[in-house]
Amino acid sequence: MTEKFTQNIPADASSLPYYKYYLQDMAKVDPTAQKKMAEFPIDPQDATPVQDRNDLLKPGYLKTEIGYCQMPDGTAFMANYLKMPGVTAEMFHWWFAWHGLNPMRYVIWNKDDHYDVVVKNGTEAQLKDSSLSMAERIYGVTHTVTEDTGFGPGTIDISFENPVDLGYDPQLLAASDTDIVAAANGETALMLHTVRPIEGGIELRSRFWFGWNVDLNTHEPVRVIPDDVKIDGEIAKRLGIHSIKEMTNLAKILPSLYRENKDKF
């Protein structure tokens, strides 16, 4: 029997100061970016291997900033790029510390495809701890999210970590104009969201390496799918289309959402 999912809309949702964002239409996505993601897979040689993930901290751009593919070893790759006018890195760090504390906050990110979020392991107090920076508040926190990334709704765990523990070079990070706003081990994928300042806002550069996590002790990538399993590139493509959609909407709402709620945890 197929499990049924419904959006977790709290009973008091209409009284929440950010409920108005739920009532708004979703932001329109850039059809060019969506077409580029959906049209055809990139050459795997143009993907950034998980072993080279520190390349995202270097100046300039990589061969692929938008696209997906299945890699020769059966894992998969997805890259996304989006300009976010009026958004700052500070807002983005706040967003990841803030949105997991109420399911409605997750829903307004993408009301078409987001259903629920739960913070695991009793880390709610950490997310509210004013003695920590916004970046630090998310380290070691796991979100259990229910969302539809193109195959119907499902539930996954996303474990956010200190980027250094996921093998990102601290010296390179300190010297870079790139800021890592979210680095996480998913159940079967390594996730990275980075931002850089541009005129009038930031540029978001995201990467997903499907079939990989990073060992927190060795800081090295480890394959988390059996050697004989291959991840269909379609999974990466549909997540890419989903990512364009949710991040486009976040770019629309985040400046005012942050201004109105930045001190309200």
Secondary structure, DSSP 8 states (H G I E B T S, - for coil): ----------TTGGGSTTTHHHHS------HHHHHHHHH----GGGS--GGGGGGGGSSS--S-SSEEEE-TTS-EEEEEEEEEET--HHHHHHHHHHGGGSHHHHHHH-TTTEEEEEE-TT-HHHHT-TTS-HHHHTTT-EEEEEEESSSSEEEEEEEE--GGGGT--HHHHHH-S-EEEEEEEESSEEEEEEEEEETTEEEEEEEEEETEEE-TTT--EEE-S-TT----HHHHHHHHHHHHHHHHHHHHHHHHHHHHHTT--
